[in-house]
Amino acid sequence: MTAQRPRPGEIPESVFMEASAWHARLREPDADLATHEAFQDWLRRDPLHLDAYDEAERLWNALGHDEERPRDEAEIEALVRSVRLRRASRNLALGLAVLAALGGAGEWVRRGGLDDLRADYVAPVGTRQSVALADGSMVELNTDTAIAVDLQPGERRVRLFRGEAFFEVAHDPLRPFVVETADGETRVTGTKFNLRAADGLTRVSLVEGGVTLTAAEDAQRTARLLPGQAGDLTKRGVSEPQGFEPDDATAWRRGQVVFFRTPLGEVVDELNRYQRGRILILNDNLRALSVTGVFDTRDPAGVIDIIEKTLGVSSFRLGNAMIVLR
């Protein structure tokens, strides 16, 4: 991809990222005189460096990190006071979005820690894990999934704290197999089905056998699924059964995701499940662009390469931590 030439007065993305790195480096405990001199040398090499550092400082303040600073700000301010330029930058909104999203990535990594402590099996972000249960059942966990297993003489129960899993339940009419999420229960005696819990909704897609869905807060709300049908569970209700394509619903087991005329915003949300970094869309109009294709979940960045070429969007990348589409 050919980088766009910055407009007059606009700070190039590469310069802004350098300034952000300097902003962080100056506040590290081991920043010494040599670090200060190297920073001032960098400032003098290009007038835009002063503007970029000023914007990094504005962003830090806007994100509310004033109380986290470990070093004397007056000492750092003295390094640039004589040459600081106070001009508005067109990259302010972009920088805010980048840093906010980086903070969001940290939240994504940390989220679910308590569930992991309670879980018996966890598939970290970007991985899959197969689990053989003592009753002969098999469970395959998709990315960022955590489950707890409780096999009792009268009932077999799995708690899905978050994520997605495919179940191949060993037939045992005397010991029902129940998968529980925050939204409700899926009850079977022997069957194959996919179950995904996210954003206050659990989707159950039945491949073989039969399942009964029951809402968590209303036991009267139930639905029976037949092979080739899917249903959605919320805490207060169950949807009508609907058809689905088994190969598409379980494509993740082959390391793939399938999209058919799917808005780019939803595609990005799905890709973000498979990596610790983040993909961010700045332009709301881009979120509505339609995407069709079969993509490799092991290479979200490669998927973005394809999307850039086919949809004509551009991006900039901050290592493995961030891809911004615009």
Phi, psi and omega in degrees: 000134180274126181292141178285141178285130181294145176285159179305134179083354181266136180279122177300149182300321182296322179291319179298319179293324175298317180297320179297321178295318178296320180302317179289318184298320182297338184261007176280149185302331184265011178294117186244191181300320180297322177297316180298317181293320178295322178296314179296323176298319177297319179300320186284341186291335183204131179303330180295336180297324178295315179298317182296317179296320178301319180290323176299320178296318179298318181296317179302315180294320182295330181273003171076035182259016185302322185281352184268357187283123185273346187247168180288111182293331179298322179296317180289319181299326181297334181292334186236358187303319186288342185235005182295133178249131181256084177236146176289142180244140178290349180269005183299311181297320179296314181296319177301316181296319181296310182292323177296320180291325175298320175297321177296325177297320176298320177299319181297318180294318183281338185295139178090009181300318179296320177300320180298325178293326181275344187280154172269330181222136180225131171256109181297168179305133177084007181232167170230154181217134176259135183234127174261117181275160185295338181274001182097354177285155177239139177230128175249123183264133175274181181307141175051056182234141179223133179225155170239143185240134177222102182258109181250164181302326183258351183199143173250127186227134175237132176256118176265106182287320178196161172099212189214142180210150174250130184248132167242098190270127176293134184291128177201092184297340180272349181228088178305149179249120185241128172253122185250134170233179178297339185269341181157199184236147171242118187245132181215171169243332176187121187186176174233127181203159177252140182223130180227129180241123179195142172056043175075021181212139175243123178255127178247125180240116188266124179264320186209143177090219180206148178221155174240129180257139179224128180292145186296321187254008178206095184294347178280344180272102182226165174206144177251127181257145173251161179307135182088005179245152176232154177216152180250132177254132164238173183300331186249002183191174180226137180282167172290142177302145180219154179287156177210164179263108185304320182296326179286316183294331182249018180300331180300335179291340176260008182077030184228159167232143183242128178235138175227108182051046182264134177303141182303326178300319178289325177298314180296318178302320180291316180298327180295341177292336190258010180210156178279335173286181182231145170251129186234138175252121180273326184265115182300330179296330180293330184298335182271351180299140185272136181235132175228132179161171175245123188234158183272119180291343182279354183220068179302324179296323177295326176297319179296323176304315180294317181297321178301316183289321186277328183257352178074025176266164178239166181210164162228154190232134177251082183057222177268001187273331190207135168235125180247121177264139182209000000 
